[in-house]
């Protein structure tokens, strides 16, 4: 993990310039000016938009305010997906800043989960942590941690504190040298070309012959349509990994032989997934232009 620290830090502090605009049908007492914010890719919308909510509530009557929710070009934004994942799936080809519309009425019950408080986000986050550790370590690491460790992990994410988060998260990323990797790689694959929310299957970091798997190996087995056949001349999709605890797996073209690092070093499990959590490795696939 030491070799990856600079990469992890750069990923952690990745930001998306965003313009928040109040929906035109919301009732206001005076004109609502747009609100600009640099959104952290590894966090969640409802965790980092308190200032946005307060900004627009200043021009609205209390009786016209209910649960806040966001949409981009008609698509409600799922708060339990990491911000970077949402952007890459829906807006990666659009010009910056990312234009998000803010709503306080007509909550889309069929499309979004309610998020009444940050406790709900924390519960979702910790559930993903436990799911990932069950796959990696049979839950041994997370069960040996104290409650204060769980809280520090969460507070590190909530308060955007890299060192605070990683002081605990590094324990979840370790494994005995003789095991040569985790039991399974926690991952979820999201695609822009399908209605299926994500793909998630058991996948070991080491093949039966002892060879270490790469990201390309995972995609070929789990999502073969995402990898162009050798010699086909067809441009395959690019893959982007999301989540504060995975290392360099951004902008990979898995069918072109680039970045052939072992999978457990390439997409350290965080995410999701997110990691949709930030503890599982979240991989979004999108067609490249060449």
C-alpha positions as CSV (number, residue, x, y, z in Angstrom):
1,X,0.0,0.0,0.0
2,X,2.9,2.3,0.6
3,X,3.8,2.5,-3.1
4,X,0.2,3.5,-3.9
5,X,-0.2,6.2,-1.3
6,X,0.4,9.1,-3.7
7,X,-2.1,7.7,-6.1
8,X,-4.7,7.0,-3.4
9,X,-4.3,10.6,-2.2
10,X,-4.8,12.0,-5.7
11,X,-7.9,9.9,-6.1
12,X,-9.3,10.9,-2.7
13,X,-8.9,14.6,-3.5
14,X,-10.4,14.3,-7.0
15,X,-13.1,16.9,-7.4
16,X,-15.9,17.6,-10.0
17,X,-16.8,21.3,-10.5
18,X,-20.6,21.4,-10.3
19,X,-23.4,24.0,-10.8
20,X,-26.6,23.4,-8.8
21,X,-29.7,25.1,-10.1
22,X,-33.1,25.1,-8.4
23,X,-35.9,23.4,-10.5
24,X,-37.9,26.1,-12.4
25,X,-41.2,25.0,-10.9
26,X,-40.1,25.3,-7.3
27,X,-41.9,28.2,-5.5
28,X,-39.5,31.0,-4.3
29,X,-39.8,34.4,-2.7
30,X,-37.0,35.8,-4.9
31,X,-34.7,34.6,-7.7
32,X,-32.6,31.6,-6.7
33,X,-29.0,32.1,-7.8
34,X,-27.1,28.9,-8.9
35,X,-24.7,27.4,-6.4
36,X,-21.2,26.2,-7.4
37,X,-19.4,23.5,-5.5
38,X,-16.4,21.2,-6.0
39,X,-17.8,17.7,-5.3
40,X,-15.5,15.0,-4.0
41,X,-15.7,12.0,-6.3
42,X,-15.4,9.5,-3.5
43,X,-18.3,10.8,-1.4
44,X,-22.1,10.8,-1.6
45,X,-24.3,13.7,-2.8
46,X,-26.5,13.8,0.3
47,X,-23.3,13.9,2.5
48,X,-21.7,16.9,0.9
49,X,-24.6,19.2,-0.2
50,X,-25.7,20.8,3.1
51,X,-24.5,24.1,1.8
52,X,-26.5,23.6,-1.4
53,X,-29.6,22.9,0.7
54,X,-29.2,25.9,2.9
55,X,-28.5,28.2,-0.1
56,X,-31.8,27.4,-1.8
57,X,-33.9,27.2,1.4
58,X,-33.1,30.9,2.0
59,X,-35.3,31.9,-0.9
60,X,-38.2,29.5,-0.2
61,X,-41.0,29.3,2.3
62,X,-40.8,26.6,4.8
63,X,-44.1,25.1,3.8
64,X,-42.7,24.6,0.2
65,X,-39.7,22.5,1.4
66,X,-39.7,18.8,1.7
67,X,-36.9,16.2,1.1
68,X,-34.2,17.4,-1.2
69,X,-33.3,15.3,-4.2
70,X,-31.2,15.9,-7.3
71,X,-31.4,15.1,-11.0
72,X,-29.3,15.4,-14.2
73,X,-31.0,15.9,-17.5
74,X,-34.2,14.2,-16.3
75,X,-32.5,11.3,-14.4
76,X,-32.8,11.3,-10.6
77,X,-29.4,10.9,-9.0
78,X,-29.1,8.0,-6.6
79,X,-27.6,9.2,-3.3
80,X,-26.2,5.8,-2.5
81,X,-23.9,5.8,-5.6
82,X,-20.6,7.6,-5.2
83,X,-20.5,10.9,-6.9
84,X,-17.7,9.9,-9.2
85,X,-19.7,6.9,-10.4
86,X,-22.8,9.0,-11.0
87,X,-20.7,11.5,-13.1
88,X,-18.9,8.9,-15.1
89,X,-22.1,7.0,-15.9
90,X,-24.3,10.0,-16.8
91,X,-22.1,13.0,-17.6
92,X,-18.6,12.1,-18.4
93,X,-18.9,13.4,-22.0
94,X,-20.5,16.7,-21.0
95,X,-18.8,20.0,-20.5
96,X,-17.9,21.2,-17.0
97,X,-19.3,22.3,-14.7
98,X,-21.7,19.4,-14.2
99,X,-25.2,20.9,-14.1
100,X,-27.4,19.4,-11.5
101,X,-31.0,20.3,-10.8
102,X,-32.2,20.6,-7.2
103,X,-35.7,19.6,-6.2
104,X,-37.7,20.0,-2.9
105,X,-41.0,18.5,-4.1
106,X,-42.4,15.5,-6.0
107,X,-39.9,13.0,-4.7
108,X,-39.5,10.2,-7.2
109,X,-40.5,7.2,-5.0
110,X,-39.9,4.7,-7.8
111,X,-36.4,5.8,-8.6
112,X,-34.8,6.9,-5.4
113,X,-34.4,5.7,-1.8
114,X,-35.3,8.2,0.9
115,X,-32.3,9.6,2.9
116,X,-33.8,11.4,5.9
117,X,-30.4,11.8,7.7
118,X,-26.7,11.1,7.6
119,X,-27.3,8.1,9.8
120,X,-28.9,6.4,6.8
121,X,-25.7,7.1,4.8
122,X,-23.5,5.8,7.6
123,X,-25.6,2.6,7.8
124,X,-25.3,2.1,4.1
125,X,-21.6,2.7,4.1
126,X,-20.9,0.3,7.0
127,X,-23.0,-2.3,5.4
128,X,-20.8,-2.1,2.3
129,X,-17.7,-2.3,4.5
130,X,-18.9,-5.5,6.1
131,X,-20.0,-7.0,2.8
132,X,-16.5,-6.4,1.3
133,X,-14.7,-7.8,4.3
134,X,-16.8,-10.9,4.3
135,X,-15.6,-11.5,0.7
136,X,-12.0,-10.6,1.5
137,X,-11.4,-11.9,5.0
138,X,-14.5,-13.9,6.1
139,X,-15.4,-10.8,8.1
140,X,-12.4,-11.4,10.5
141,X,-10.9,-7.9,10.2
142,X,-14.1,-5.9,10.6
143,X,-15.2,-8.1,13.5
144,X,-12.0,-7.6,15.3
145,X,-12.2,-3.8,15.1
146,X,-13.7,-1.8,17.9
147,X,-16.7,0.5,17.6
148,X,-14.5,3.5,17.7
149,X,-12.6,2.2,14.6
150,X,-15.8,1.9,12.7
151,X,-16.7,5.4,13.7
152,X,-13.3,6.8,12.7
153,X,-13.6,5.1,9.3
154,X,-17.0,6.8,8.7
155,X,-15.9,10.2,10.1
156,X,-12.9,10.1,7.8
157,X,-15.2,9.8,4.8
158,X,-17.8,12.2,6.1
159,X,-15.3,15.0,6.9
160,X,-13.1,14.3,3.9
161,X,-10.0,13.4,6.1
162,X,-7.7,11.2,4.1
163,X,-5.3,10.3,6.9
164,X,-8.1,9.7,9.4
165,X,-9.8,7.3,7.0
166,X,-6.7,5.4,5.9
167,X,-5.5,4.9,9.5
168,X,-8.3,2.4,9.8
169,X,-8.9,1.4,6.2
170,X,-5.4,0.0,5.7
171,X,-6.3,-2.8,8.1
172,X,-9.1,-3.9,5.7
173,X,-6.6,-3.9,2.8
174,X,-4.0,-6.2,4.3
175,X,-3.7,-10.0,3.8
176,X,-1.1,-12.6,4.9
177,X,1.8,-12.8,2.4
178,X,1.3,-16.6,2.0
179,X,-2.2,-16.1,0.8
180,X,-1.1,-14.0,-2.1
181,X,-4.3,-11.9,-2.1
182,X,-7.9,-11.7,-0.8
183,X,-10.3,-14.7,-0.8
184,X,-12.4,-12.8,-3.3
185,X,-12.3,-9.4,-5.0
186,X,-15.3,-7.3,-4.0
187,X,-16.5,-5.5,-7.1
188,X,-19.5,-4.2,-8.9
189,X,-19.6,-3.4,-12.6
190,X,-21.9,-0.7,-13.8
191,X,-22.6,-0.1,-17.5
192,X,-24.2,2.7,-19.4
193,X,-25.7,0.4,-22.0
194,X,-27.9,-1.8,-19.8
195,X,-30.9,-1.5,-17.4
196,X,-29.4,-4.0,-15.1
197,X,-28.1,-2.0,-12.0
198,X,-24.8,-3.8,-11.8
199,X,-22.9,-7.1,-12.2
200,X,-21.5,-8.7,-9.0
201,X,-20.1,-12.2,-8.8
202,X,-17.5,-14.2,-6.8
203,X,-14.0,-13.7,-8.4
204,X,-10.7,-14.8,-6.9
205,X,-7.5,-12.7,-7.4
206,X,-5.4,-15.8,-8.2
207,X,-6.1,-18.4,-10.9
208,X,-5.9,-22.1,-10.3
209,X,-2.5,-22.2,-11.9
210,X,-1.2,-19.6,-9.5
211,X,-1.2,-16.7,-11.9
212,X,-2.5,-13.4,-10.6
213,X,-5.6,-12.1,-12.2
214,X,-5.8,-8.7,-13.8
215,X,-8.7,-6.4,-14.5
216,X,-8.9,-7.7,-18.0
217,X,-9.2,-11.3,-16.7
218,X,-12.2,-10.2,-14.5
219,X,-14.0,-8.5,-17.3
220,X,-13.4,-11.4,-19.7
221,X,-15.0,-13.8,-17.2
222,X,-17.8,-11.7,-15.7
223,X,-18.6,-9.3,-18.6
224,X,-17.1,-10.7,-21.8
225,X,-19.1,-8.3,-24.0
226,X,-17.0,-5.5,-22.5
227,X,-13.8,-6.7,-24.0
228,X,-13.1,-6.6,-27.7
229,X,-11.8,-9.8,-29.3
230,X,-8.1,-9.7,-30.2
231,X,-7.5,-8.6,-33.7
232,X,-11.1,-7.5,-34.2
233,X,-10.1,-3.9,-34.7
234,X,-13.1,-2.8,-32.6
235,X,-12.5,-0.3,-29.9
236,X,-13.4,-1.7,-26.6
237,X,-14.8,0.2,-23.6
238,X,-12.8,2.1,-21.1
239,X,-13.1,1.2,-17.5
240,X,-13.0,3.6,-14.5
241,X,-12.8,2.3,-10.9
242,X,-14.4,4.3,-8.1
243,X,-14.0,4.5,-4.3
244,X,-11.5,6.0,-1.9
245,X,-9.6,2.8,-1.2
246,X,-8.8,1.3,-4.6
247,X,-5.6,2.3,-6.3
248,X,-4.7,3.1,-9.9
249,X,-7.5,1.7,-12.0
250,X,-8.8,4.8,-13.7
251,X,-9.0,5.1,-17.5
252,X,-8.0,1.5,-18.2
253,X,-8.6,-0.1,-21.6
254,X,-8.7,-3.7,-20.5
255,X,-8.5,-5.2,-24.0
256,X,-5.3,-3.3,-25.0
257,X,-2.9,-4.8,-22.5
258,X,-2.4,-1.7,-20.5
259,X,-1.8,-1.6,-16.8
260,X,-1.3,-5.4,-16.4
261,X,-1.0,-5.2,-12.6
262,X,-2.4,-8.0,-10.4
263,X,-6.1,-7.4,-9.7
264,X,-5.8,-7.2,-6.0
265,X,-3.2,-4.4,-6.4
266,X,-5.0,-2.8,-9.3
267,X,-8.5,-2.4,-7.8
268,X,-8.0,-2.5,-4.0
269,X,-11.5,-3.2,-2.6
270,X,-13.3,-0.2,-1.3
271,X,-16.9,1.9,-3.0
272,X,-18.9,-0.2,-3.3
273,X,-19.6,0.7,-4.7
274,X,-18.8,2.7,-4.7
275,X,-18.1,1.7,-4.6
276,X,-22.4,1.4,-5.1
277,X,-20.4,1.8,-2.0
278,X,-17.0,3.4,-1.4
279,X,-15.8,0.1,0.0
280,X,-16.5,-2.2,-2.9
281,X,-14.6,-1.6,-6.1
282,X,-17.0,0.1,-8.5
283,X,-16.1,-0.2,-12.2
284,X,-18.1,1.8,-14.7
285,X,-17.8,0.8,-18.4
286,X,-18.3,3.3,-21.2
287,X,-17.5,3.1,-24.9
288,X,-14.3,4.9,-25.9
289,X,-13.9,6.9,-29.1
290,X,-10.8,5.1,-30.3
